[in-house]
Amino acid sequence: QVQVVESGGGLVQAGGSLRLSCTASGLTFDATPMGWFRQAPGKEREGISCINWSGGSTYYTDSVKGRFTISRDNAKNTLYLQMNSLKPEDTAMYYCAASRSYLQCSGSWNSVSNYRVWGQGTQVTVSS
């Protein structure tokens, strides 16, 4: 069964940090670009980061650049999102997703339609 499972969310004060993890199974993880998305209540799901198969190429949406870092450990089939300097507007459900692409993030890496496997999400709440 192909699946990804997120963990690591929680409640944190503004300015704090969290590290999200996503463990994958049933897919060729070390050849699959991976992404992080988030969705706040009443808003569309937003692509925030993508990482290529090796970790050598990463992409971020502007609102998280310099604060969030995506990484992966292919030996552990695990994706990470280190989130620093968190703001109340970062509050959302965070999702991990496996790309339909092979090796490299697609040019539309932040589009939901470019991902084929989704986790259930982990809630991040940032208090002011």
DOMIPA-395258 format. One record per residue: residue in three letters; x, z, y of N, C-alpha, C, O in turn. Coordinates in steps of 0.001 Angstrom, whole numbers, plus 500000, padded with zeros to 6 digits. Layout:
N
   res     n_xx     n_zz     n_yy    ca_xx    ca_zz    ca_yy     c_xx     c_zz     c_yy     o_xx     o_zz     o_yy
   ALA        X        Z        Y        X        Z        Y        X        Z        Y        X        Z        Y
...
//
This chain:
128
   res     n_xx     n_zz     n_yy    ca_xx    ca_zz    ca_yy     c_xx     c_zz     c_yy     o_xx     o_zz     o_yy
   GLN   500846   500000   498804   500000   500000   500000   500880   500000   501244   501791   500817   501375
   VAL   500594   499072   502158   501351   498986   503393   500770   499958   504404   499578   499906   504707
   GLN   501604   500839   504925   501098   501755   505930   502211   502286   506801   503382   502274   506423
   VAL   501819   502758   507990   502721   503470   508888   502004   504738   509315   500795   504727   509545
   VAL   502739   505814   509417   502169   507119   509742   502960   507748   510867   504166   507962   510748
   GLU   502270   508047   511971   502901   508656   513133   502852   510178   513054   501982   510759   512404
   SER   503803   510802   513728   503808   512256   513852   504594   512630   515100   505299   511805   515681
   GLY   504457   513900   515503   505274   514397   516599   504560   514581   517915   505150   515073   518876
   GLY   503301   514194   517979   502574   514383   519226   502281   515845   519500   502539   516704   518657
   GLY   501749   516126   520666   501414   517496   521011   501127   517646   522482   500968   516667   523212
   LEU   501064   518903   522904   500811   519252   524299   502123   519664   524942   502846   520503   524404
   VAL   502431   519081   526084   503677   519385   526773   503417   519406   528277   502521   518721   528769
   GLN   504194   520185   528990   504070   520225   530441   504753   519022   531064   505672   518447   530480
   ALA   504308   518646   532239   504947   517557   532973   506437   517852   533144   506837   518973   533456
   GLY   507237   516818   532932   508684   516970   532982   509313   517262   531633   510535   517209   531487
   GLY   508486   517569   530649   508992   517887   529327   509266   516667   528468   509156   515527   528921
   SER   509625   516927   527222   509998   515862   526295   509280   516022   524958   508900   517122   524558
   LEU   509108   514897   524286   508601   514871   522923   509298   513724   522193   509713   512744   522810
   ARG   509420   513859   520879   509917   512747   520067   508877   512419   519011   508527   513253   518176
   LEU   508398   511204   519066   507454   510725   518068   508223   510050   516931   509272   509442   517138
   SER   507674   510177   515740   508237   509508   514563   507151   508677   513897   505959   508959   514018
   CYS   507594   507651   513195   506674   506786   512459   507358   506382   511161   508394   505718   511178
   THR   506786   506777   510055   507358   506454   508758   506568   505331   508119   505342   505393   508028
   ALA   507280   504296   507674   506642   503113   507104   506843   503059   505600   507842   503546   505072
   SER   505876   502459   504922   505995   502236   503483   505277   500946   503119   504337   500526   503794
   GLY   505739   500329   502042   505079   499127   501552   505420   497865   502298   504812   496826   502041
   LEU   506378   497912   503225   506778   496706   503928   508307   496656   503985   508986   497661   503774
   THR   508829   495462   504276   510279   495292   504380   510706   495791   505749   510895   495012   506683
   PHE   510852   497099   505848   511040   497737   507152   512258   497179   507873   512206   496937   509079
   ASP   513359   496972   507143   514592   496587   507814   514622   495124   508248   515640   494654   508755
   ALA   513523   494400   508059   513406   493040   508581   512241   492914   509554   511935   491818   510023
   THR   511601   494019   509854   510367   494005   510644   510577   494621   512021   510960   495787   512126
   PRO   510334   493860   513064   510317   494472   514399   509152   495477   514457   508111   495284   513829
   MET   509355   496531   515214   508347   497588   515291   508017   497882   516745   508854   497737   517636
   GLY   506774   498299   516961   506354   498595   518332   505638   499917   518459   505105   500460   517490
   TRP   505638   500421   519676   504834   501587   520051   503797   501146   521074   504103   500403   522007
   PHE   502587   501605   520889   501486   501365   521804   500867   502701   522179   501111   503714   521524
   ARG   500071   502698   523228   499306   503884   523564   497948   503470   524119   497776   502371   524646
   GLN   497009   504368   523987   495656   504106   524489   495072   505387   525053   494892   506377   524343
   ALA   494783   505347   526339   494135   506461   527014   492630   506247   526960   492177   505111   526820
   PRO   491846   507314   527070   490383   507186   527023   489877   506199   528064   490238   506277   529238
   GLY   489043   505276   527624   488454   504314   528545   489359   503164   528941   488987   502328   529764
   LYS   490555   503119   528351   491511   502057   528703   491858   501235   527472   491637   501660   526339
   GLU   492407   500043   527719   492859   499194   526627   494161   499726   526038   494918   500453   526682
   ARG   494386   499334   524791   495644   499713   524146   496790   498963   524821   496725   497750   525023
   GLU   497826   499699   525160   498942   499180   525954   500230   499183   525142   500600   500208   524569
   GLY   500910   498051   525090   502198   497987   524435   503266   498601   525313   503408   498206   526471
   ILE   504029   499564   524792   505020   500226   525623   506450   499944   525206   507362   500065   526024
   SER   506667   499572   523957   508038   499303   523546   508074   498536   522236   507163   498643   521415
   CYS   509138   497761   522049   509375   497055   520795   510868   497102   520487   511701   497104   521394
   ILE   511193   497139   519199   512584   497161   518768   512766   496140   517659   511920   496027   516772
   ASN   513867   495394   517702   514072   494391   516672   514568   495035   515379   514698   496256   515298
   TRP   514838   494225   514386   515112   494736   513049   516316   495681   512994   516319   496637   512218
   SER   517331   495418   513810   518569   496191   513741   518626   497316   514765   519471   498206   514676
   GLY   517729   497268   515728   517822   498223   516828   518667   497703   517970   518835   498384   518982
   GLY   519201   496497   517818   520076   495947   518827   519377   495397   520048   520005   495198   521088
   SER   518085   495148   519934   517306   494658   521074   516060   495509   521233   515315   495735   520279
   THR   515849   495971   522439   514686   496802   522724   514000   496315   523994   514628   495728   524875
   TYR   512709   496571   524065   511903   496140   525201   510986   497295   525597   510522   498060   524750
   TYR   510734   497404   526907   509896   498476   527428   508976   497944   528514   509328   497031   529261
   THR   507807   498528   528582   506973   498259   529736   507535   499016   530925   508196   500043   530763
   ASP   507272   498508   532121   507921   499069   533304   507654   500554   533503   508530   501285   533964
   SER   506466   500999   533163   506087   502385   533460   506867   503414   532651   506855   504598   532989
   VAL   507543   502986   531590   508287   503954   530764   509796   503696   530782   510556   504476   530207
   LYS   510232   502638   531419   511667   502330   531466   512449   503470   532085   512066   504015   533120
   GLY   513549   503823   531439   514379   504907   531940   513923   506287   531497   514647   507265   531684
   ARG   512735   506383   530913   512217   507680   530451   512034   507717   528932   512249   508752   528300
   PHE   511644   506601   528362   511389   506527   526912   512492   505716   526240   513023   504768   526818
   THR   512825   506099   525018   513814   505357   524229   513279   505135   522825   512917   506083   522128
   ILE   513235   503886   522423   512821   503539   521067   514065   503390   520199   515095   502888   520648
   SER   513953   503831   518954   515071   503684   518023   514517   503634   516605   513331   503875   516379
   ARG   515385   503321   515661   514933   503234   514274   516073   503623   513341   517249   503484   513679
   ASP   515703   504110   512166   516644   504412   511100   516160   503657   509875   515243   504105   509187
   ASN   516764   502526   509604   516299   501686   508498   516510   502347   507136   515771   502072   506190
   ALA   517507   503209   507036   517737   503907   505768   516592   504859   505442   516348   505176   504277
   LYS   515894   505311   506478   514786   506256   506296   513421   505610   506516   512396   506289   506467
   ASN   513406   504288   506762   512150   503581   507057   511376   504279   508169   510157   504428   508086
   THR   512086   504703   509205   511470   505514   510255   511779   504949   511641   512903   504549   511946
   LEU   510748   504935   512450   510811   504524   513851   510638   505758   514720   509913   506684   514356
   TYR   511304   505772   515867   511219   506913   516774   510867   506464   518186   511094   505318   518573
   LEU   510303   507405   518942   510122   507207   520374   510464   508533   521045   509709   509501   520960
   GLN   511600   508558   521705   511988   509726   522487   511390   509593   523874   511644   508612   524574
   MET   510599   510574   524270   509900   510520   525554   510382   511683   526417   510181   512848   526074
   ASN   511015   511356   527531   511521   512358   528464   510802   512232   529804   510151   511225   530085
   SER   510929   513255   530610   510326   513257   531950   508862   512845   531881   508410   511992   532646
   LEU   508137   513446   530973   506739   513067   530763   505881   513391   531973   506104   514374   532679
   LYS   504890   512530   532189   503973   512660   533310   502547   512773   532784   502268   512338   531666
   PRO   501652   513343   533562   500253   513428   533102   499674   512057   532738   498839   511956   531840
   GLU   500108   511025   533420   499585   509681   533116   500104   509116   531795   499670   508043   531374
   ASP   501008   509808   531147   501460   509421   529807   500505   509929   528723   500651   509589   527549
   THR   499539   510734   529121   498575   511266   528159   497797   510135   527504   497176   509318   528185
   ALA   497835   510095   526173   497192   509010   525420   497367   509262   523934   498112   510147   523515
   MET   496659   508458   523149   496946   508385   521719   498051   507359   521557   497962   506257   522099
   TYR   499089   507713   520817   500232   506832   520624   500207   506266   519211   500022   506988   518232
   TYR   500399   504948   519135   500339   504241   517856   501658   503522   517581   502300   502978   518478
   CYS   502023   503544   516337   503135   502764   515821   502557   501521   515146   501475   501580   514561
   ALA   503272   500397   515222   502755   499178   514614   503890   498294   514117   504971   498248   514703
   ALA   503618   497597   513026   504581   496659   512454   504247   495243   512921   503111   494782   512814
   SER   505284   494564   513445   505074   493244   514012   504796   492187   512942   505203   492330   511789
   ARG   504094   491121   513347   503911   489961   512480   505186   489111   512464   505362   488264   511588
   SER   506062   489341   513424   507288   488555   513538   508298   488984   512488   508151   490018   511836
   TYR   509328   488158   512343   510425   488449   511420   511699   488684   512228   512112   487827   513009
   LEU   512309   489829   512039   513573   490240   512649   513482   490561   514142   513879   491646   514566
   GLN   512966   489635   514933   513003   489824   516395   511604   490070   516953   510615   489538   516449
   CYS   511543   490881   517998   510290   491065   518720   509860   489713   519294   510693   488935   519760
   SER   508590   489449   519257   508109   488182   519791   508145   488207   521312   508315   489254   521936
   GLY   507982   487026   521884   507952   486938   523339   506782   487710   523931   506844   488166   525072
   SER   505731   487851   523161   504560   488636   523589   504536   489953   522834   503520   490327   522247
   TRP   505647   490644   522853   505803   491845   522034   504786   492924   522373   504510   493791   521545
   ASN   504218   492883   523592   503303   493936   523999   501835   493580   523746   500930   494275   524207
   SER   501614   492490   523009   500249   492087   522690   499825   492661   521347   500543   492542   520353
   VAL   498656   493281   521329   498126   493889   520107   498053   492871   518965   498291   493214   517807
   SER   497725   491626   519293   497524   490600   518272   498801   490238   517526   498737   489589   516482
   ASN   499964   490645   518041   501228   490340   517378   501629   491376   516339   502739   491311   515811
   TYR   500766   492320   516035   501068   493384   515091   500031   493408   513973   498839   493206   514202
   ARG   500521   493662   512750   499644   493520   511588   499335   494827   510868   498395   494893   510076
   VAL   500114   495857   511137   499895   497149   510471   499915   498232   511533   500842   498313   512338
   TRP   498885   499060   511526   498741   500107   512537   498581   501465   511884   497981   501603   510818
   GLY   499138   502466   512558   498925   503833   512117   497653   504408   512712   496937   503735   513455
   GLN   497381   505663   512375   496188   506340   512865   496381   506907   514264   495414   507234   514951
   GLY   497618   507019   514672   497903   507519   516000   498243   508995   516022   497870   509753   515126
   THR   498961   509388   517070   499273   510798   517313   499028   511075   518788   499456   510308   519650
   GLN   498344   512162   519072   497926   512466   520448   499052   513112   521240   499700   514049   520775
   VAL   499272   512597   522435   500206   513192   523381   499418   513586   524619   498736   512756   525220
   THR   499513   514852   524995   498832   515359   526175   499857   516017   527087   500578   516926   526676
   VAL   499914   515551   528323   500863   516076   529293   500076   516796   530381   499258   516191   531075
   SER   500326   518068   530519   499621   518859   531519   500411   518897   532824   501641   518849   532826
   SER   499687   518983   533918   500360   519002   535242   500688   520410   535684   501250   520603   536762
//
